[in-house]
Amino acid sequence: MTVQTIPDIDKMTAAQQVELMEALWKSMSERNVNAEPPDWHREYLADRQRAVANGEDSFITLDELEDDLRSELE
């Protein structure tokens, strides 16, 4: 599949959409293997660390997240 032959996404089969996503992901990941994260990532993480240290925020376990998501979907 090439860019010139990509049909309208809504008209693509599920297999074609997956193939397109995989090609995009491969291309993007190969280009960004050694890329530095943007500054806003560091700022966001620093803000989260400060909030947790000040007791303003907390983390939950993966199990808690899954339970929360299941509850929302029911």
Stockholm file with secondary structure:
# STOCKHOLM 1.0

chainA/1-74         MTVQTIPDIDKMTAAQQVELMEALWKSMSERNVNAEPPDWHREYLADRQRAVANGEDSFITLDELEDDLRSELE
#=GR chainA/1-74 SS CCGGGCCCGGGSCHHHHHHHHHHHHHHHHHHTTTCCCCHHHHHHHHHHHHHHHTTSCCCCCHHHHHHHHHHHHC
#=GC SS_cons        CCGGGCCCGGGSCHHHHHHHHHHHHHHHHHHTTTCCCCHHHHHHHHHHHHHHHTTSCCCCCHHHHHHHHHHHHC
//
